[in-house]
Amino acid sequence: MKKHIPNLLTLGNLFCGVLATIFAVEGNFNAAGFLVVLGIFFDFFDGFAARLLNVSGELGKQLDSLADMVTSGVVPGIIMFKLIYKSTYVYYEPLNLDTSISLNDIYTYICLLGLLLTLGACYRLAKFNIDTRQSDSFIGLPTPAMSLFVISLPLIQEYSSIDFVQNLIDNNYFLIAITLLLTYLMNAEIPLFSLKFKEYSFKNNVIKYLFLLISLVMIITLQYLSIPLIITLYVILSIISNYGKKATV
């Protein structure tokens, strides 16, 4: 029975992703965000359980990517779709109260750009399954990180008291730029460090400890706003670490 435990956790991730998809379509971004976070929690522990029970296998690897495709691919794409639609429609049709989505509406075709996140996530997950270089680190932004970035945007918009940030998220050009950047980062040949520790010495894990410390401070002080900042910091520190390694070679 123990070989099925990691797969059950992976299916838990998929279940959360399907529910999050339903809530995202309905515009309930709070519930969708909570379920994505819960799904990512399952995603983390299915691999942990597989290693602990020594039952890793090809089925689990494929199942994991299929579940991630929903939780960290479909859901953020839908959320970005709806955010771009809302920002575009409000800008061009401020007096029109009918914001229902129609294929006869030109604004629908603009917000389809949000679904590039779903396509980019699919491509990245497929590459990840056949890329032997990503056992101890990542090449390109992991899909859960992208998903967390996107689900934080409507939450920041709702709960942040900073007008500049709210206006930025209401700007469809900003949202489209974020979509293109995240899609690129997921599939870029940029090495990013993993938070897995082979050993815990400070000297060999300076970047990881620095990242965790700054992230903790950000979460306490900035709350939802900390999420995109933490992911941005993760990419920046990875690039700095890569340059540092090249300089010492």
C-alpha positions as CSV (number, residue, x, y, z in Angstrom):
1,M,0.0,0.0,0.0
2,K,2.8,2.4,0.7
3,K,3.7,2.8,-3.0
4,H,0.2,4.4,-3.5
5,I,0.6,7.1,-0.8
6,P,2.6,9.6,-2.9
7,N,0.2,9.1,-5.8
8,L,-2.7,9.8,-3.5
9,L,-1.0,13.1,-2.5
10,T,-0.5,13.9,-6.2
11,L,-4.2,13.3,-6.8
12,G,-5.0,15.6,-3.9
13,N,-3.0,18.2,-5.8
14,L,-5.1,17.6,-8.9
15,F,-8.4,17.7,-6.9
16,C,-7.4,21.1,-5.5
17,G,-6.5,22.2,-9.0
18,V,-9.9,21.2,-10.5
19,L,-11.8,23.0,-7.7
20,A,-9.5,26.0,-8.1
21,T,-10.4,26.1,-11.8
22,I,-14.1,26.2,-11.0
23,F,-13.7,29.0,-8.5
24,A,-11.3,30.9,-10.9
25,V,-13.9,30.7,-13.7
26,E,-16.5,32.1,-11.3
27,G,-14.2,34.9,-10.3
28,N,-13.8,33.7,-6.7
29,F,-10.0,34.4,-6.5
30,N,-9.8,34.0,-2.7
31,A,-11.0,30.4,-2.9
32,A,-9.0,29.6,-6.0
33,G,-5.9,31.0,-4.4
34,F,-6.3,29.0,-1.2
35,L,-6.8,25.8,-3.3
36,V,-3.8,26.4,-5.4
37,V,-1.7,26.9,-2.3
38,L,-3.1,23.7,-0.9
39,G,-2.4,21.9,-4.2
40,I,1.2,23.1,-4.1
41,F,1.5,21.8,-0.5
42,F,0.4,18.3,-1.8
43,D,2.8,18.7,-4.7
44,F,5.7,19.3,-2.3
45,F,4.9,16.4,0.0
46,D,4.2,13.8,-2.7
47,G,7.8,13.9,-3.8
48,F,8.9,14.0,-0.1
49,A,6.8,10.9,0.6
50,A,8.1,9.1,-2.4
51,R,11.7,9.6,-1.3
52,L,10.9,8.8,2.3
53,L,9.2,5.5,1.3
54,N,11.6,4.8,-1.5
55,V,8.8,4.3,-4.0
56,S,9.8,6.8,-6.7
57,G,8.8,5.7,-10.2
58,E,7.9,6.8,-13.7
59,L,4.1,6.7,-13.0
60,G,4.5,9.1,-10.1
61,K,6.6,11.5,-12.2
62,Q,4.1,11.6,-15.0
63,L,1.2,11.9,-12.7
64,D,2.9,14.8,-10.9
65,S,3.2,16.8,-14.1
66,L,-0.4,16.1,-15.1
67,A,-1.6,17.4,-11.7
68,D,0.7,20.4,-11.9
69,M,-0.6,21.2,-15.3
70,V,-4.1,21.9,-13.8
71,T,-3.1,23.5,-10.5
72,S,-0.1,25.5,-11.7
73,G,-1.0,25.8,-15.4
74,V,-4.7,26.0,-16.1
75,V,-5.7,28.0,-13.0
76,P,-3.2,30.9,-13.3
77,G,-4.0,31.1,-17.0
78,I,-7.7,31.6,-16.2
79,I,-7.0,34.1,-13.5
80,M,-4.8,36.2,-15.8
81,F,-7.4,35.9,-18.6
82,K,-10.0,37.4,-16.3
83,L,-7.7,40.0,-14.9
84,I,-6.8,41.3,-18.3
85,Y,-10.4,41.2,-19.5
86,K,-11.5,43.2,-16.5
87,S,-8.8,45.8,-16.8
88,T,-9.3,46.2,-20.6
89,Y,-13.0,46.3,-20.4
90,V,-13.1,48.9,-17.5
91,Y,-10.6,51.1,-19.4
92,Y,-12.4,51.1,-22.7
93,E,-16.0,50.7,-21.5
94,P,-16.2,52.4,-18.1
95,L,-19.9,53.1,-18.3
96,N,-20.9,49.6,-19.6
97,L,-22.1,47.4,-16.7
98,D,-22.3,44.3,-18.8
99,T,-18.9,42.6,-18.4
100,S,-19.9,39.1,-19.6
101,I,-17.4,37.5,-21.8
102,S,-18.4,36.9,-25.4
103,L,-16.5,35.6,-28.5
104,N,-18.0,38.5,-30.4
105,D,-16.3,40.9,-28.1
106,I,-12.9,42.3,-29.2
107,Y,-11.8,42.5,-25.6
108,T,-12.0,38.7,-25.3
109,Y,-9.3,38.3,-27.9
110,I,-7.0,40.7,-26.0
111,C,-7.4,38.7,-22.7
112,L,-6.6,35.4,-24.5
113,L,-3.0,36.5,-24.0
114,G,-3.4,35.5,-20.4
115,L,-3.6,31.8,-21.5
116,L,0.0,32.0,-22.7
117,L,0.8,31.1,-19.1
118,T,-1.1,27.8,-19.5
119,L,0.8,27.0,-22.7
120,G,4.1,28.0,-21.2
121,A,3.5,25.9,-18.2
122,C,2.6,22.9,-20.3
123,Y,5.8,23.2,-22.4
124,R,7.9,23.6,-19.3
125,L,6.4,20.6,-17.5
126,A,7.0,18.4,-20.6
127,K,10.6,19.6,-20.8
128,F,11.1,19.0,-17.1
129,N,10.1,15.3,-17.4
130,I,12.9,14.6,-20.0
131,D,15.6,17.1,-18.7
132,T,18.1,15.2,-16.6
133,R,19.8,18.5,-15.5
134,Q,17.0,19.4,-13.1
135,S,17.5,16.8,-10.4
136,D,19.1,19.2,-7.8
137,S,18.2,22.6,-9.2
138,F,15.8,24.1,-11.8
139,I,16.3,25.4,-15.3
140,G,13.7,28.1,-15.7
141,L,11.0,29.3,-13.2
142,P,9.1,26.3,-11.7
143,T,5.4,26.4,-12.6
144,P,4.3,26.5,-8.9
145,A,6.3,29.8,-8.5
146,M,4.6,31.2,-11.5
147,S,1.2,30.2,-10.2
148,L,1.8,31.7,-6.8
149,F,2.8,35.0,-8.5
150,V,-0.4,35.1,-10.5
151,I,-2.8,34.1,-7.8
152,S,-1.4,36.8,-5.6
153,L,-2.3,39.6,-8.0
154,P,-6.1,39.7,-7.4
155,L,-5.5,39.3,-3.6
156,I,-3.1,42.2,-3.6
157,Q,-5.6,44.2,-5.5
158,E,-8.3,43.4,-3.0
159,Y,-6.4,43.7,0.3
160,S,-3.5,46.1,-0.4
161,S,-4.0,49.8,0.7
162,I,-1.3,51.1,-1.7
163,D,-3.1,52.9,-4.5
164,F,-0.1,52.7,-6.9
165,V,0.0,48.9,-6.6
166,Q,-3.7,48.5,-7.2
167,N,-3.6,50.8,-10.2
168,L,-0.7,48.8,-11.6
169,I,-2.6,45.5,-11.4
170,D,-5.6,47.3,-13.0
171,N,-3.4,48.2,-16.0
172,N,-3.8,45.7,-18.8
173,Y,-0.4,46.6,-20.3
174,F,1.2,45.7,-17.0
175,L,-0.7,42.4,-16.9
176,I,0.2,41.5,-20.5
177,A,3.9,42.3,-19.8
178,I,3.9,40.1,-16.6
179,T,2.3,37.3,-18.7
180,L,5.0,37.4,-21.4
181,L,7.8,37.7,-18.8
182,L,6.6,34.7,-16.7
183,T,6.0,32.6,-19.8
184,Y,9.6,33.4,-20.9
185,L,11.1,32.7,-17.5
186,M,9.4,29.3,-17.2
187,N,11.2,28.1,-20.3
188,A,14.4,30.2,-20.2
189,E,17.8,28.5,-19.9
190,I,18.3,30.2,-16.5
191,P,19.6,28.0,-13.6
192,L,17.6,28.6,-10.4
193,F,18.6,27.2,-7.1
194,S,16.5,24.6,-5.3
195,L,15.5,24.9,-1.6
196,K,16.5,21.3,-1.0
197,F,19.5,21.1,1.4
198,K,22.1,18.4,1.0
199,E,23.8,19.7,4.1
200,Y,23.1,22.7,6.3
201,S,26.3,24.6,6.6
202,F,26.0,28.3,6.3
203,K,29.0,28.6,4.0
204,N,27.6,26.3,1.3
205,N,24.1,27.6,1.6
206,V,24.5,31.4,1.9
207,I,22.1,32.2,-0.9
208,K,19.4,29.8,0.4
209,Y,19.6,31.1,4.0
210,L,19.6,34.7,2.8
211,F,16.6,34.1,0.6
212,L,14.6,32.4,3.4
213,L,15.4,35.2,5.9
214,I,14.4,38.0,3.5
215,S,11.3,36.1,2.5
216,L,10.2,35.7,6.1
217,V,10.6,39.4,6.8
218,M,8.7,40.2,3.6
219,I,5.8,37.9,4.5
220,I,5.5,39.4,8.0
221,T,5.6,43.0,6.8
222,L,4.0,43.0,3.3
223,Q,1.7,40.0,3.5
224,Y,0.2,39.3,0.0
225,L,2.4,41.8,-1.6
226,S,5.4,39.8,-0.5
227,I,4.6,36.9,-2.9
228,P,5.5,38.4,-6.3
229,L,8.5,40.2,-4.6
230,I,9.8,36.9,-3.1
231,I,9.6,35.2,-6.5
232,T,11.4,38.2,-8.1
233,L,14.0,38.0,-5.4
234,Y,14.4,34.2,-6.1
235,V,15.2,34.8,-9.7
236,I,17.6,37.7,-8.9
237,L,19.5,35.8,-6.3
238,S,19.8,32.8,-8.6
239,I,21.3,35.0,-11.3
240,I,23.7,36.5,-8.8
241,S,24.6,33.0,-7.6
242,N,25.3,31.9,-11.2
243,Y,27.6,34.8,-11.9
244,G,29.4,34.1,-8.6
245,K,30.0,30.5,-9.6
246,K,31.3,31.5,-13.0
247,A,33.6,34.1,-11.5
248,T,35.2,31.5,-9.2
249,V,35.7,28.9,-12.0
